[in-house]
Amino acid sequence: MREAGCEPENGQVLADDKLHRYQIAGQRRGGKNGAYRLAIDHADGFAYGWFHDWTQSDDPTGWHSGGSQDLEPEERQRRQDRVAHKKAQAEREREQAQREAADKAKERWQAASLEGASAYLDRKQIGPHGVRFQGDDILVPVMDGGDIVSLQAINPDGSKQFMKGGKVSGGYFAIAGTNEEIAIAEGFATAASVHEATGWTTLVAFNAGNLEKVARKTRAKFPDAEIIIAGDADEAGKRHGDQAAKAVNGRAMYPPTGDWNDLHVAEGLRAVTEALDDPLTVSAATFQGKPIPPREWLVRDWIPGREVTLLYGDGGTGKSLVALQLAVSVALATKRNLQTWLSLPVMAGKAVYIGAEDEQDEMQRRLASILKSEGAEFSDLENLEIRSLAGEDALLAKEQRDKPLSTSPLYQRIERTLRQHRPAVLVLDTLSDMYPANENDRAKVKQFANLLKRLALKHECAVIMLAHPSRDGMNSGRGDSGSTAWNGAARSRLYLEFLRLENGDIEPLCRVLSSKKNNFSFSGASMNLNWNEGCFAAQPGETMLDRKAMHDKAERVFLELLRQYTEIGDVPTASRTATVFSKDDDCDGVKKKGFERAQMALLKSGAIEICEDGPPSRRRKYLRIKEPNA
């Protein structure tokens, strides 16, 4: 009883084979929510019985003194038969007691008044909503199948008593209202406040353990209604409330503290209405005077915090190594100032890396190379958590026919890990091992992406999922794969590929990391990486501003040369313009490819146009600067 939190306040337990109601230690005084029955066979000292907390459930917990493993089979069977007999006897007695209690409850209900005064209702600031009055008490009927099966009497001081032996499990009391939304609360005052604030039909379940049973009955009767569990904000209330909501695909809502009637009394009924209304929108005017929250970045302008980033790369390009270097840099940043990843500053914090492709030995070898390049040791990585799932089931979700994806046991273990370590970044390697469905199924892709987004938001960390691009994604240069829903699902997408030379060959020791999508900064940024001694390093090169300046220069020089060639009447054909300009003494260092890009950009912007001349049999296309208003 102590382990289950059902210990009597006075510490006494009588083994007299009788039902005892008692106050549970730590619960409100005056309430007798505990019950037990204990018997002892004095012939051999064998003790057996049950105990129960009405606020948690309506099902008692059986108990016996045990020790049967050392008994002879005949004696063990005799004890088992004795317990079974006592259990059956107790069940018959319970059913008989419930019938008698129901009869008494109906008589007492009929004798009670429809109108009256109640200090309890006044203090709780609620109406009677169909309860009856008997002296200073109010009577709340426990209904099941349309019949009264018991009564709950509420005294002026708030203490509550059920009919002795009466049934509560699955029973409820309904405060009628609209049925599009149906709320279920523990106590009468809570249910009354919820109903008065919303107009919803609201059911009294009488205790937290009964919420799920009442919710299931409600769902069976109202299959299309939205069911809201208006739970109490204590540990038991939230545990049972969440279970009940999950069981009927409903919503569980809790006040900041206490129960909904506490909020009603403390802040007024409007506060309950606003809290339960759960509006779809909020007025932008409410932002007035509030500080603008800063953007969170794991790596500024590359990897946003609290968001999902997809890192694509073909097999062998080194995306796992690049991601592991990032995890190491984040962990080392907690011990060093100005720690960088590929020459970019990173947020300091803990990091979790879970890989399904490489064995732990390979992870250790890679970490050794990274640490050597960083001038660090393994002892510096206490803020990096790693796990290899190579050869294991690495699915983060389960696919069921005609149902949304559900979380897998691994996903739930990852959630526990994130709660424990609270990292700045979670790296998951790779998508093909962790996603259970067809990559082209837009609905499943969106569901899976939402699961990743939930991790990022709930645990306030960047989530980086590694993935392989499709052949089309590689050929097109987009670096993506499967459904376009993947691109829409992530706020950031990176692509790692081999550096290709002008002749189309790849440079085996060089890579290009590019930002293909970034909702919070510019896209299109890229950097060249060199592989050396087991890890990558950023190669100094041009920035995006450098590249823009180069493109602007190429367009300026292109227009000047076109103007000169037009004046002397020697304009080359459109197809040879870039070649001719690149060989001109006034090309100012711009190469053929630069002029080709400039020609395309100027045509697209309308600064130049293609014209034709010559006889019909030998038409010639050439470029001309487009005159304003032409």
Order of alpha helices (4+ residues) and beta strands (2+ residues): beta-beta-beta-beta-alpha-alpha-beta-beta-beta-beta-beta-beta-alpha-beta-alpha-beta-alpha-beta-alpha-alpha-beta-beta-beta-alpha-beta-beta-beta-alpha-beta-beta-beta-alpha-beta-alpha-alpha-beta-alpha-alpha-beta-beta-beta-beta-alpha-alpha-alpha-beta-beta
